[in-house]
Amino acid sequence: MTNLSSTISNLWSKADRPSIRAFFLSIVALTVAMILALYSGAAAQLGNVGLASGSALSALLVAGWVGVTLVPVLAKRTPLRWIGYRMEYRVTRQGWIYLLGIVLVALAALNTGNNLLFLILASLIASILMSGILSSITLAGVELGLQLPEHIFAGQPVRGTIELKNEKLSLPSFSLRVEGADPQKRPSATLVQTPVYFPYLPRRETVSQSLPLVFSRRGVYRQEAFRIVTRFPFGFLQKARRLDLVKEALVYPSVEASQEFLEIRPGILGAMESLAKGRGQDLYALRGYLPNDSARLVHWKASARSGALMVREFAREDDSNVLLVFDPYSMAALPAAAQADQDRFERAVTLCAAIAWDFRERNTLLEFRSVPAEVPLAPAVENIYSVLRLLALAQPIPPANNLNFLQDLAANPDAFKIVVTSRPRGSMPPNLWHSAYIVFAEDIPS
């Protein structure tokens, strides 16, 4: 009894008291209207026309008052949106077998006239009706939420979270399956490619399930709708409810140190050292003495061997500034582009992302430039995701006859540049080679 009282108290504290008050008031008013209507009929049979007319008019007035004042209050608090759910139906294989059994029992009952067979037939039909009602109740009042990781890389498995919330006041839901519903039938561009199963969803609670995700390519993945599917309770009928929920995920290119990147990395580091020298502790080179050189830099042993004063140059220890350039001009943008051109462009994007991530690991000051956007100079740990976002959205541009983009880079010889391009060899401005390390996509093995 104590548990029952606590349950009732809990329900009453969460209840919508104005709607409950309006409900009971409408019940009382409609009861009065029914009594007046019955009294009007009795008065009419006794021949009292005036009393019958007055009672009937009073009953109509009470019913009208309920319809004008109380019904709108209840309608506003009724989850009528559940009625408008878009449901999809499909009879399962077990359901077809069950329907065949109903047909056989119906034929036997009609041919024999046996009351027991009619009773069995009624039970079988009632089971089908109950299956439809219970599955509708299970799907009603269930809302969906999808949470994705902030940063997703191509080829790397991540885990998202699917949440189902049961908004029903008193009834749980059973045996729900969530899957993607793409009207364009492009499973490679959808988010949810593996169904997620929820065996039990308590009333007024939220249940979460982990969702494994793997995206093979960079770019934007979009899911415009989801389906909640159930076969509860008997499995004769599969009923699905469609939810329009737009979700997008931006997938960065892979930043793993591939074999191609490991092969060109020593060349990049060597080019940086050859173009950057200054004060530091690591010996960079020996050269002849100049009048403005400090005597502390004289290398006396080398001077004694060569017979002339030699001074030391040291590798610069301050943070190196790198301008990473992705040249998007590619044959892959042409309408009749070959698959090899498209694969070459994708390899160039992936390699550029790996280079940018390597600079992040080395705490380099990084600036990124492409067409049409760029990322200003900042520590790579701060702007790396801005760079990866541009690379994830990069699209090939038809190759132009002019080289304005690259010539503008060549006009700034002080900044060390790493250029990743899909152009063929021999198409680079000659003066760009003096201040840049150029990676050609055609040299990257497939």
CORDABEL-V872984 format. One record per backbone hydrogen bond with DSSP energy under -1.0 kcal/mol. NH is the residue of the N-H (numbers start at 1). CO is the residue of the C=O. If there is no record, write none. Layout:
nh->NH co->CO
nh->NH co->CO
This chain:
nh->5 co->1
nh->6 co->2
nh->7 co->3
nh->8 co->4
nh->9 co->5
nh->10 co->6
nh->11 co->7
nh->12 co->8
nh->13 co->9
nh->14 co->10
nh->17 co->15
nh->20 co->16
nh->21 co->17
nh->22 co->18
nh->23 co->19
nh->24 co->20
nh->25 co->21
nh->26 co->22
nh->27 co->23
nh->28 co->24
nh->29 co->25
nh->30 co->26
nh->31 co->27
nh->32 co->28
nh->33 co->29
nh->34 co->30
nh->35 co->31
nh->36 co->32
nh->37 co->33
nh->38 co->34
nh->39 co->35
nh->40 co->36
nh->41 co->37
nh->42 co->38
nh->43 co->39
nh->44 co->40
nh->45 co->41
nh->46 co->42
nh->48 co->43
nh->49 co->47
nh->52 co->48
nh->53 co->49
nh->54 co->50
nh->55 co->51
nh->56 co->52
nh->57 co->53
nh->58 co->54
nh->59 co->55
nh->60 co->56
nh->61 co->57
nh->62 co->58
nh->63 co->59
nh->64 co->60
nh->65 co->61
nh->66 co->62
nh->67 co->63
nh->68 co->64
nh->69 co->65
nh->70 co->66
nh->71 co->66
nh->74 co->70
nh->75 co->71
nh->76 co->72
nh->78 co->75
nh->80 co->78
nh->82 co->79
nh->83 co->80
nh->85 co->82
nh->88 co->240
nh->90 co->238
nh->92 co->236
nh->96 co->92
nh->97 co->93
nh->98 co->94
nh->99 co->95
nh->100 co->96
nh->101 co->97
nh->102 co->98
nh->103 co->99
nh->104 co->100
nh->105 co->101
nh->106 co->102
nh->107 co->103
nh->108 co->104
nh->109 co->105
nh->110 co->106
nh->111 co->107
nh->112 co->108
nh->113 co->109
nh->118 co->114
nh->119 co->115
nh->120 co->116
nh->121 co->117
nh->122 co->118
nh->123 co->119
nh->124 co->120
nh->125 co->121
nh->126 co->122
nh->127 co->123
nh->128 co->124
nh->129 co->125
nh->130 co->126
nh->131 co->127
nh->132 co->128
nh->133 co->129
nh->134 co->130
nh->135 co->131
nh->136 co->132
nh->137 co->133
nh->138 co->134
nh->139 co->135
nh->140 co->136
nh->142 co->139
nh->143 co->165
nh->145 co->163
nh->147 co->161
nh->154 co->252
nh->155 co->215
nh->156 co->153
nh->158 co->213
nh->160 co->211
nh->161 co->147
nh->162 co->209
nh->163 co->145
nh->164 co->207
nh->165 co->143
nh->166 co->205
nh->167 co->141
nh->173 co->201
nh->175 co->199
nh->176 co->198
nh->177 co->229
nh->178 co->196
nh->179 co->227
nh->181 co->225
nh->185 co->182
nh->189 co->186
nh->190 co->187
nh->196 co->178
nh->198 co->176
nh->201 co->173
nh->205 co->202
nh->207 co->164
nh->209 co->162
nh->211 co->160
nh->213 co->158
nh->219 co->251
nh->221 co->249
nh->222 co->189
nh->223 co->247
nh->226 co->243
nh->227 co->179
nh->228 co->241
nh->229 co->177
nh->230 co->239
nh->235 co->231
nh->238 co->90
nh->239 co->230
nh->240 co->88
nh->241 co->228
nh->242 co->86
nh->243 co->226
nh->245 co->243
nh->247 co->223
nh->249 co->221
nh->251 co->219
nh->252 co->152
nh->258 co->256
nh->262 co->258
nh->263 co->259
nh->264 co->260
nh->265 co->261
nh->268 co->264
nh->269 co->265
nh->270 co->266
nh->271 co->267
nh->272 co->268
nh->273 co->269
nh->274 co->270
nh->275 co->271
nh->278 co->314
nh->284 co->313
nh->285 co->313
nh->287 co->311
nh->289 co->309
nh->293 co->290
nh->297 co->294
nh->298 co->295
nh->299 co->310
nh->303 co->299
nh->304 co->300
nh->305 co->301
nh->306 co->302
nh->307 co->303
nh->311 co->287
nh->312 co->297
nh->313 co->285
nh->315 co->282
nh->317 co->279
nh->322 co->365
nh->323 co->416
nh->324 co->367
nh->325 co->418
nh->326 co->369
nh->327 co->420
nh->330 co->397
nh->333 co->330
nh->334 co->331
nh->337 co->334
nh->342 co->338
nh->343 co->339
nh->344 co->340
nh->345 co->341
nh->346 co->342
nh->347 co->343
nh->348 co->344
nh->349 co->345
nh->350 co->346
nh->351 co->347
nh->352 co->348
nh->353 co->349
nh->354 co->350
nh->355 co->351
nh->356 co->352
nh->357 co->353
nh->358 co->354
nh->359 co->355
nh->360 co->356
nh->361 co->357
nh->362 co->358
nh->363 co->360
nh->364 co->359
nh->365 co->320
nh->366 co->378
nh->367 co->322
nh->368 co->375
nh->369 co->324
nh->370 co->373
nh->375 co->368
nh->378 co->366
nh->380 co->364
nh->382 co->379
nh->383 co->379
nh->384 co->380
nh->387 co->383
nh->388 co->384
nh->389 co->385
nh->390 co->386
nh->391 co->387
nh->392 co->388
nh->393 co->389
nh->397 co->328
nh->407 co->403
nh->408 co->404
nh->410 co->406
nh->411 co->407
nh->412 co->409
nh->417 co->435
nh->418 co->323
nh->419 co->437
nh->420 co->325
nh->421 co->439
nh->427 co->424
nh->432 co->429
nh->433 co->430
nh->435 co->432
nh->437 co->417
nh->439 co->419
nh->441 co->421
nh->443 co->440
nh->444 co->441
